[in-house]
Amino acid sequence: MLSKEKLDRINVLAKKAKDDGLNLKEQKEQKELREEYLKNVRKSFKNQFKSMKVVDPEGNDVTPKKVQELKDRERNNH
């Protein structure tokens, strides 16, 4: 998870970009912070996805094959 300071900085840069524009150093910083933020979002989503289990009304596990494969890969890597 991104620190509060980094999230605040992302917001400050976004506002400045909209209002006044950013210099090259700020553009680079914004790009790096956004990449880090997206990396964290993707990791979080993947973790939630791996823990998903789908059950039909009769109680049968109908979790999609891709999710099961992802879980299996994770178990084999540890």
C-alpha positions, 0 to 999 in steps of 0.5 A: 500500500502506498503511504499517505504522503505519496498519495497526498503528493499524487493529488498535489501534482494532479491539481498543479498539472490541471491548474498551472502545469508541471515542470519536467522534474514534476512530470517525472515524479508524477509518472513514477508515483502513478506507476507505483500506485498502479503496481500496488492496485494491481497487486491488491486486485490479484490477491483479492482475485486469488482468494475468490471462490464461486459457489453455485446455488447447490453449493458446488464450487464453480470457481473459474479455471483461471482462478484455480490455476492462479491459486495453484501457481501461488501454492506451488511457488511457496 
